[in-house]
Amino acid sequence: MGPTARKAEKATTRTSIPGNKGFTLVELLVVLIIIGIMSAIAYPSVSRGIRAFKDAQDKQKVVLFVKRALLAARMDGKSRLIEIDPKTNELTCGNLRLNPFHGDEKLTSLLINGDEVDTIPIAPFSFFEVGIRFKDRTLTVNLYDGKVDDKYDE
């Protein structure tokens, strides 16, 4: 048996050589298929988690915006108005502007104690609830204690 025959024999029996540390193509494909199946199973819960995180950020931004408007009113003793800018869909209050909403979630109206209004007056010592109405939910901020209520339509 010549040297070329030995090389040919080694090439065909590579996976059976002791100490071989490589992976076969079939093993790699099986691992990739398993990873793909696990990703397909995990994707919906991960996307729900991301959406919930973004919603929580949006709520926090609205609460901070309302609190900043209330603080500005208290600092100089003058009332402020929170309005929806119809062109940009932003909340505005003087020079404060906020557009924290992701995706297709659009503001539809402002609320004071559940009643729809065009503007929300923020007095230096306001103790009422202000709300923001979206297409499918209402976000309410209690100006007295800063609590937030986020209700989705049923």
Buried (B, 14 or more C-beta within 10 A) or exposed (E): EEEEEEEEEEEEEEEEEEEEEEEEEEEEEEEEEEEEEEEEEEEEEEEEEEEEEBBEEBBEBBBBBBBBBBEBBBEEEEEBBBBBEEEEEBBBBBEBEBEBBEEEBEBEBBBBEEEEBEBBBBBBEBEEBBBBBBEEEBBBBBBEEEEBEBEEEE
